[in-house]
Amino acid sequence: MANADDILLEMLKGLKEDVSVIRDNHLAHIGEDIQSIKAEQVAQRKDIDDLMAFKSEITDCIKSSVNRLLAGIAGITTAVLGGTTLL
């Protein structure tokens, strides 16, 4: 019986070592994946920041153009109304 117990004990030790190796490999891959995700997030944040800056520039340009257009329309309206009162 002792021989069977020794064999079973050796098998369990081997199984424990195998499980430990699988666990360590799995944790190493998870660590690599986390680092990869962090790098992707940094790149995505930079892209988002660039897009937000571009959006801000476009918004400012549109606001400036609309203000100039409204000022021109107000000037033309004033000139037309001022010119008709003289007639």
Buried (B, 14 or more C-beta within 10 A) or exposed (E): EEEEEEEEEEEEEEEEEEEEEEEEEEEEEEEEEEEEEEEEEEEEEEEEEEEEEEEEEEEEEEEEEEEEEEEEEEEEEEEEEEEEEEE
